[in-house]
Amino acid sequence: MQTLQVDLGERSYPIHIGQGLLTQSHLLRPHIHGKRAVTISNTTVAPLYLDSVQNALEGFTTSAHLMPDGEEYKTLDTCNTIFTHLLENKADRKTTLIALGGGVVGDMVGFAAAAYQRGVNFIQVPTTLLSMVDSSVGGKTGVNHPLGKNMIGAFHQPQCVIIDTDTLNTLPDRELSAGIAEVIKYGLIRDTEFLAWLDTHMAQLVGRDPEVLAEAIFRSCQHKAEVVAADEREEGERALLNLGHTFGHAIEAAMGYGNWLHGEAVAAGMVMAAEHSMLMGWITPAEVQWIRELLQRANLPIEPPSSMTGADFKQYMSVDKKVLDGSLRLVLLQKIGRAIVTTDFHEGALNQVLNREL
């Protein structure tokens, strides 16, 4: 097992990464400060791993609540079913919620924890690669709105993150690839050495080599922990983690949540960001092509939906969380391994990218 620390002063917490961690109750129990714990999962993950978590909670008063599986259920209505379960089971302010599942589960349980009685503790137990390397770390929580992804939420840090890499054995190939998109992102924005390592080990990563997966998860979490510690509420550096996300969130919202996986939309979005960076004169056409080929080797899409127009993109991008005082901010690549957040981009270049007129 490897352990990282997210350094946030009194809100600091560990990230444990390893095999078979769901059965190691000593990792979970110290972070439950009351007598009651509620495990919240979905109908896909619960049959596989809920019993392991509940067994680790022996001695606590426990209950479980299951949600339907899918991004399309990441709504206030579904979140309200969590509140109903907590109220029916008389959960109080010392109750700890446990998020067992992928990014949708983690985001919704975190938001419910932030809102219930104005804030209760929660623990992240991610079971998808994407949630392991990104959404489970950093305290971003929330739900979607038909007009924009993750537009309703709160910053609420977990007590700990427990990453059992054995849960990836049941993860569908498409979901694995979606997670690899976020792994590649870390290399593109801040670590060329990691990017070169991914280039060398992509076949093993896609092939689920346990050691390669563990290394990719550890290094990704290390990056996320460093960025969150430096900028918890995304007032500066943390926004760089959104490379490809402004374009990607527009794809998800326009196509209907769940039709494109988050990582798939981010992959296409990262190519669009790279193309815009190329038109700004910051990276070369050859570098854009290299990024496209790396994503293809991870079995990820590199083009946005053909049905989306430039007007479609602008409609959804106008309500992106990175819009400030009416100005759209984009995450672009000054060079491979260095990203910036900027409002100073060429509108003509953006239109070329959005209308696929490269």
Summary of the structure (lengths in Angstrom):
residues: 358
radius of gyration: 19.7
end to end distance: 46.6
largest distance: 62.2
contacts: 1282
relative contact order: 0.11
helix: 52%
strand: 20%
